[in-house]
Amino acid sequence: MRTIVETPPKGEYDLTNEEIARYSRHLIMPEVALDGQKKLKAAKVLTIGAGGLGSPLAMYLAAAGVGTIGIVDFDVVDESNLQRQIIHGTADVGKPKMQSAKETIKNINPNVKVVGFEEPLTSENALEIFKDFDIIVDGTDNFPTRYLVNDACAILGKPNVYGSIFRFEGQASVFWAEEGPCYRCLYPEPPPPGLVPSCAEGGVLGILPGMVGLIQATETVKLILGAGEPLVGRLLLYDALGMKFREMKLRKDPSCPVCGENPTVTELIDYQEFCGVPQAARQQQEESAELPEITVTELDAKLRNGGIKVIDVREPHEYDVANIGGADLIPLGTLPDHLDELDPDEPIAVHCRSGARSAQAVRLMQDAGFKDVKNVKGGILAWSDEVDPSVPKY
């Protein structure tokens, strides 16, 4: 494995007495020692995202003494982030994540230079942002950015330290086209939009990104030091519920469109289109436009007059968190088994968290012959915003 960061010449990136004291536990390890710590100080690492994975990653890279940490993030801190994004605190709610992350990193290690990119990562700016960094660490949670990071790294010859999380499971690898397979060797094409739920839709154990982010941080430090066996050509699978790790061997795909023998992707493409996101959004808008809808304020008025039946198609554990009083809970997956219990001529309003699952339910019921069934626009989130603020949002 080739060296990413050369040992700086004598006099360049020398450690101060304060830094020698700070990194003393590293300096007494032969695998790190003074030369390795100077490599860490000279290294430039770019993290994509200051969220669940980016939080432990950036904090431990800073503590380890990585000299320059770049962060790409344009989001703001929300209360729902705090259960897993430990770089932010309660006092940071409403702040740009970039600002919050910088403050935390500086508190951990004031010797670290933080370079912020408070903008979306796109095909127009990715190569320009990436070019000055030694290693790119992907902490994203969506396919367009994941493929964008991979292809930009492959084009520039930079290692991509990958991690992903969902519910109780995580993955990690090092995709480095010059030394092994890239992400597209494993997943040449993204799944259809909507097939794989996001963490916001399916949830994630708050501790899980800590585990996977630490693996990413460890792999990054190993790459900088040129030590150990990085996860190049290996996909590490983590099951938190079973507390098990498994490993899959990965091979470089000769027909990979990015790093194969005859690459067809030689410049960054429109990844939103590549992943089918705009088409799916347009299709969903068109389908939603054809569905009869009812607003939460209209539903509230009808409920006061007792003129409509409400069906909640979320899961029971979601219902326990927040619910509209009087709604019948019939999870979407079980709805076909309960249609014969419902009156097809009765006015019915169907709701979920935000309106997506209930739209599926309305289409299913229409196909089954229900004549007056409407989708509750915005779901229980809109109900909390516009009708009853005492109903919690999740």
C-alpha positions as CSV (number, residue, x, y, z in Angstrom):
1,M,0.0,0.0,0.0
2,R,1.6,3.3,-1.1
3,T,2.2,6.1,1.4
4,I,-0.4,8.8,1.3
5,V,1.4,11.3,3.6
6,E,5.2,11.4,3.4
7,T,7.2,12.1,6.6
8,P,7.7,15.9,6.5
9,P,11.3,17.1,6.2
10,K,13.1,18.1,9.4
11,G,11.9,21.4,10.6
12,E,8.5,21.2,8.8
13,Y,5.5,20.2,11.0
14,D,7.8,19.7,14.0
15,L,5.9,19.3,17.3
16,T,5.9,21.9,20.0
17,N,6.5,20.9,23.6
18,E,2.7,21.2,24.2
19,E,2.0,18.9,21.3
20,I,4.6,16.4,22.5
21,A,2.8,16.3,25.9
22,R,-0.6,16.1,24.3
23,Y,0.3,13.2,22.0
24,S,2.6,11.4,24.4
25,R,0.7,8.1,24.2
26,H,1.2,8.1,20.5
27,L,4.8,9.0,20.6
28,I,5.8,6.0,22.7
29,M,4.2,3.6,20.2
30,P,6.7,2.4,17.6
31,E,3.9,2.3,15.0
32,V,3.3,6.0,15.4
33,A,6.3,7.6,17.1
34,L,7.6,11.1,16.2
35,D,7.5,10.5,12.4
36,G,4.0,9.2,12.5
37,Q,2.7,12.1,14.6
38,K,4.3,14.5,12.2
39,K,2.5,12.8,9.3
40,L,-0.7,13.2,11.2
41,K,0.0,16.9,11.7
42,A,0.8,17.3,8.0
43,A,-2.3,15.3,6.8
44,K,-5.4,16.9,5.3
45,V,-8.6,15.0,5.7
46,L,-12.0,16.0,4.3
47,T,-15.1,14.7,6.0
48,I,-18.4,14.8,4.1
49,G,-21.1,15.7,6.6
50,A,-21.0,16.7,10.3
51,G,-23.8,14.4,11.2
52,G,-24.0,11.0,12.8
53,L,-20.8,9.5,11.2
54,G,-19.0,12.8,10.9
55,S,-19.3,13.6,14.6
56,P,-17.1,10.9,16.1
57,L,-15.0,10.9,13.0
58,A,-14.0,14.6,13.2
59,M,-13.7,14.6,17.0
60,Y,-11.3,11.6,17.1
61,L,-9.3,12.9,14.1
62,A,-8.9,16.1,15.9
63,A,-7.9,14.4,19.1
64,A,-5.4,12.3,17.2
65,G,-3.7,15.4,15.8
66,V,-4.7,15.4,12.2
67,G,-3.5,18.9,11.2
68,T,-6.2,20.0,8.8
69,I,-9.8,18.7,8.9
70,G,-12.2,19.9,6.1
71,I,-15.9,19.6,6.7
72,V,-18.6,19.8,4.0
73,D,-22.0,20.5,5.6
74,F,-24.7,23.2,5.1
75,D,-27.3,22.0,7.5
76,V,-28.4,23.4,10.9
77,V,-28.5,21.6,14.2
78,D,-32.0,20.1,15.0
79,E,-33.2,18.5,18.3
80,S,-33.6,15.2,16.4
81,N,-29.8,15.2,15.7
82,L,-28.7,15.2,19.3
83,Q,-29.4,11.5,19.9
84,R,-26.5,10.5,17.7
85,Q,-24.6,13.6,16.4
86,I,-22.4,14.0,19.5
87,I,-20.3,16.9,18.1
88,H,-23.4,19.1,18.7
89,G,-25.1,19.9,22.0
90,T,-28.4,21.2,23.2
91,A,-27.1,24.8,23.2
92,D,-26.2,24.4,19.5
93,V,-29.8,23.8,18.3
94,G,-30.5,26.2,15.5
95,K,-26.8,26.9,14.8
96,P,-25.2,25.9,11.5
97,K,-23.6,22.5,12.0
98,M,-20.4,23.9,10.5
99,Q,-20.1,26.5,13.3
100,S,-21.0,24.0,16.0
101,A,-18.5,21.4,14.7
102,K,-15.7,24.0,14.5
103,E,-16.3,25.1,18.1
104,T,-16.2,21.5,19.4
105,I,-13.1,20.6,17.4
106,K,-11.3,23.7,18.6
107,N,-12.2,22.8,22.2
108,I,-10.8,19.3,21.7
109,N,-7.6,20.4,20.0
110,P,-6.8,24.1,19.2
111,N,-3.9,22.9,17.1
112,V,-6.2,21.6,14.4
113,K,-7.1,23.8,11.4
114,V,-10.7,23.4,10.4
115,V,-11.7,24.3,6.8
116,G,-15.4,24.6,6.4
117,F,-17.4,24.3,3.2
118,E,-20.9,25.4,4.1
119,E,-22.4,24.4,0.7
120,P,-24.0,21.4,-0.9
121,L,-21.5,19.0,-2.5
122,T,-22.2,18.9,-6.3
123,S,-20.7,17.7,-9.5
124,E,-19.7,21.3,-10.1
125,N,-17.6,21.8,-6.9
126,A,-16.6,18.3,-5.8
127,L,-13.3,18.1,-7.6
128,E,-12.3,21.6,-6.6
129,I,-13.0,20.9,-2.9
130,F,-11.4,17.4,-2.9
131,K,-8.2,18.3,-4.7
132,D,-6.2,19.7,-1.7
133,F,-7.0,16.9,0.7
134,D,-5.2,13.6,1.1
135,I,-8.2,11.4,2.2
136,I,-11.9,11.8,1.8
137,V,-14.2,10.3,4.4
138,D,-17.8,9.8,3.4
139,G,-20.3,10.3,6.2
140,T,-23.4,10.9,4.0
141,D,-26.7,9.2,4.1
142,N,-28.0,9.5,0.5
143,F,-27.1,7.8,-2.7
144,P,-26.5,10.8,-5.0
145,T,-23.8,12.1,-2.7
146,R,-22.3,8.6,-2.1
147,Y,-21.8,8.0,-5.8
148,L,-20.5,11.6,-6.3
149,V,-17.9,11.1,-3.6
150,N,-16.9,7.7,-5.0
151,D,-16.5,9.0,-8.6
152,A,-14.7,12.2,-7.6
153,C,-12.2,10.1,-5.5
154,A,-11.7,7.7,-8.3
155,I,-11.0,10.5,-10.8
156,L,-8.6,12.2,-8.5
157,G,-6.9,8.9,-7.2
158,K,-7.8,9.6,-3.6
159,P,-8.9,7.0,-1.0
160,N,-12.6,7.1,0.0
161,V,-13.2,5.9,3.6
162,Y,-16.8,4.7,3.4
163,G,-19.3,4.1,6.2
164,S,-23.1,3.7,6.2
165,I,-25.7,3.0,9.0
166,F,-29.3,1.9,9.3
167,R,-31.2,0.9,12.4
168,F,-28.9,-1.6,14.1
169,E,-26.5,-2.3,11.2
170,G,-23.4,-0.6,9.7
171,Q,-20.9,-1.0,7.0
172,A,-17.4,0.3,6.5
173,S,-14.7,0.0,3.8
174,V,-11.9,1.9,2.1
175,F,-12.7,2.4,-1.6
176,W,-9.4,3.3,-3.3
177,A,-9.5,2.8,-7.1
178,E,-5.7,2.9,-7.4
179,E,-5.2,0.1,-4.9
180,G,-8.5,-1.9,-5.1
181,P,-12.2,-1.7,-5.9
182,C,-14.3,1.4,-5.7
183,Y,-17.9,1.8,-4.4
184,R,-19.3,1.2,-7.9
185,C,-17.4,-2.2,-8.1
186,L,-19.7,-3.2,-5.3
187,Y,-22.8,-1.3,-6.2
188,P,-22.7,-0.3,-10.0
189,E,-26.2,1.2,-9.9
190,P,-28.2,2.7,-7.1
191,P,-31.4,1.0,-5.9
192,P,-34.7,2.5,-7.2
193,P,-35.7,5.6,-5.2
194,G,-37.9,4.7,-2.2
195,L,-36.7,1.0,-2.0
196,V,-34.1,1.7,0.7
197,P,-35.5,3.9,3.4
198,S,-33.3,6.6,4.9
199,C,-32.4,6.9,8.6
200,A,-35.1,9.5,8.9
201,E,-37.6,7.0,7.7
202,G,-36.4,3.8,9.3
203,G,-34.5,5.1,12.3
204,V,-31.0,4.5,13.6
205,L,-29.7,3.4,17.0
206,G,-28.0,6.6,18.3
207,I,-24.8,4.6,19.3
208,L,-24.4,3.0,15.9
209,P,-22.8,5.9,14.1
210,G,-20.4,6.2,16.9
211,M,-19.1,2.7,16.3
212,V,-19.0,3.0,12.5
213,G,-17.6,6.6,12.6
214,L,-14.8,5.3,14.9
215,I,-14.0,2.6,12.4
216,Q,-13.7,5.3,9.7
217,A,-11.5,7.4,11.9
218,T,-9.3,4.4,12.6
219,E,-9.0,3.5,8.9
220,T,-8.1,7.2,8.2
221,V,-5.3,7.3,10.7
222,K,-3.9,3.9,9.5
223,L,-3.8,5.3,5.9
224,I,-2.0,8.4,7.1
225,L,0.5,6.4,9.1
226,G,0.9,3.7,6.4
227,A,0.3,1.1,9.2
228,G,-1.7,-2.1,9.5
229,E,-4.1,-3.5,6.9
230,P,-6.7,-1.0,5.8
231,L,-10.1,-2.1,4.6
232,V,-9.1,-1.9,0.9
233,G,-10.9,-4.8,-0.8
234,R,-12.9,-5.7,2.3
235,L,-16.4,-4.7,3.4
236,L,-16.9,-4.8,7.2
237,L,-20.4,-5.6,8.3
238,Y,-21.5,-4.8,11.8
239,D,-24.6,-6.1,13.5
240,A,-25.2,-4.2,16.8
241,L,-28.0,-6.4,18.0
242,G,-26.0,-9.6,17.6
243,M,-22.8,-7.8,18.4
244,K,-21.1,-9.5,15.5
245,F,-18.7,-8.4,12.8
246,R,-18.5,-10.1,9.4
247,E,-16.2,-9.4,6.5
248,M,-16.8,-9.7,2.7
249,K,-13.9,-9.8,0.3
250,L,-14.4,-7.3,-2.6
251,R,-12.8,-7.5,-6.0
252,K,-12.1,-4.8,-8.5
253,D,-14.7,-5.1,-11.3
254,P,-12.9,-5.0,-14.7
255,S,-16.1,-3.6,-16.2
256,C,-16.6,-0.9,-13.6
257,P,-17.7,2.3,-15.3
258,V,-15.4,4.4,-13.1
259,C,-12.3,2.4,-12.3
260,G,-12.5,-0.6,-14.8
261,E,-10.4,-1.4,-17.8
262,N,-12.5,0.8,-20.1
263,P,-14.1,3.5,-17.9
264,T,-17.1,5.3,-19.3
265,V,-17.4,7.8,-16.5
266,T,-14.5,10.2,-16.8
267,E,-16.1,13.3,-15.4
268,L,-18.7,13.9,-12.8
269,I,-22.3,13.5,-13.9
270,D,-25.7,14.7,-12.6
271,Y,-26.0,12.3,-9.7
272,Q,-29.6,13.3,-8.8
273,E,-30.6,12.1,-12.3
274,F,-28.3,9.0,-12.1
275,C,-29.9,7.9,-8.8
276,G,-33.4,8.6,-10.2
277,V,-34.3,11.2,-7.6
278,P,-35.9,13.9,-9.8
279,Q,-37.8,11.3,-11.8
280,A,-39.1,9.7,-8.7
281,A,-40.0,13.1,-7.2
282,R,-41.9,14.0,-10.4
283,Q,-43.6,10.7,-10.5
284,Q,-44.6,11.0,-6.8
285,Q,-45.9,14.5,-7.4
286,E,-47.9,13.4,-10.4
287,E,-49.3,10.4,-8.5
288,S,-50.1,12.6,-5.5
289,A,-51.8,15.1,-7.7
290,E,-54.2,12.4,-8.8
291,L,-55.0,11.4,-5.2
292,P,-57.8,13.0,-3.3
293,E,-56.4,14.9,-0.3
294,I,-57.6,16.5,2.8
295,T,-55.7,19.1,4.9
296,V,-55.3,18.6,8.6
297,T,-57.5,21.7,9.3
298,E,-60.2,20.3,7.1
299,L,-59.9,16.9,8.9
300,D,-60.1,18.6,12.3
301,A,-63.3,20.3,11.3
302,K,-64.8,17.0,10.0
303,L,-63.8,15.2,13.2
304,R,-65.5,17.8,15.3
305,N,-68.7,17.0,13.4
306,G,-68.1,13.2,13.5
307,G,-68.3,13.0,9.7
308,I,-65.3,11.0,8.8
309,K,-63.3,7.8,9.8
310,V,-59.6,8.2,10.3
311,I,-57.1,5.3,9.6
312,D,-53.5,5.6,10.8
313,V,-51.2,3.3,8.7
314,R,-48.0,3.8,10.7
315,E,-46.5,1.1,13.0
316,P,-47.6,0.6,16.6
317,H,-44.4,1.9,18.0
318,E,-44.9,5.2,16.1
319,Y,-48.5,5.4,17.3
320,D,-47.3,5.2,20.8
321,V,-45.1,8.2,20.3
322,A,-47.8,10.5,18.8
323,N,-51.3,9.9,17.5
324,I,-54.5,11.6,16.5
325,G,-57.2,10.6,19.0
326,G,-59.9,8.4,17.6
327,A,-57.9,7.1,14.6
328,D,-57.9,3.4,13.9
329,L,-54.4,1.9,13.8
330,I,-54.0,-0.4,10.8
331,P,-50.3,-0.6,9.7
332,L,-49.8,-0.3,5.9
333,G,-48.4,-3.8,5.7
334,T,-51.5,-5.3,7.2
335,L,-54.1,-3.1,5.5
336,P,-55.0,-5.6,2.7
337,D,-56.0,-8.1,5.4
338,H,-58.4,-5.6,7.0
339,L,-60.2,-4.1,4.0
340,D,-63.2,-6.3,4.4
341,E,-63.7,-4.8,7.9
342,L,-64.2,-1.3,6.4
343,D,-67.2,0.2,4.7
344,P,-66.2,1.1,1.1
345,D,-68.9,3.8,1.0
346,E,-67.9,5.6,4.2
347,P,-65.8,8.8,4.1
348,I,-62.3,7.8,5.2
349,A,-59.1,9.9,5.8
350,V,-55.8,8.0,5.9
351,H,-52.7,9.4,7.5
352,C,-49.1,8.5,8.4
353,R,-46.1,10.5,9.6
354,S,-45.8,12.8,6.5
355,G,-48.1,11.5,3.8
356,A,-46.1,9.0,1.8
357,R,-47.3,5.7,3.3
358,S,-50.8,7.0,3.5
359,A,-50.7,7.8,-0.2
360,Q,-49.8,4.2,-0.9
361,A,-52.7,3.1,1.3
362,V,-55.2,5.4,-0.5
363,R,-54.1,3.9,-3.9
364,L,-54.6,0.4,-2.5
365,M,-58.0,1.2,-1.1
366,Q,-59.1,2.9,-4.4
367,D,-58.1,-0.2,-6.3
368,A,-60.2,-2.2,-3.8
369,G,-63.3,-0.2,-4.6
370,F,-63.3,2.4,-1.8
371,K,-65.2,5.5,-3.2
372,D,-64.5,8.3,-0.7
373,V,-61.0,7.9,0.7
374,K,-58.6,10.8,1.1
375,N,-54.9,11.2,1.9
376,V,-54.1,13.5,4.9
377,K,-51.7,16.0,3.5
378,G,-48.6,16.3,5.6
379,G,-49.6,13.5,8.0
380,I,-49.3,13.8,11.7
381,L,-46.4,16.2,11.4
382,A,-48.8,18.7,9.8
383,W,-51.3,17.9,12.5
384,S,-48.8,18.9,15.1
385,D,-47.9,22.1,13.3
386,E,-51.3,23.3,12.3
387,V,-53.9,21.7,14.7
388,D,-52.5,20.4,17.9
389,P,-49.0,21.5,19.0
390,S,-49.2,19.2,22.0
391,V,-48.8,16.2,19.7
392,P,-45.0,15.5,19.6
393,K,-43.1,15.5,16.3
394,Y,-40.6,12.7,15.6
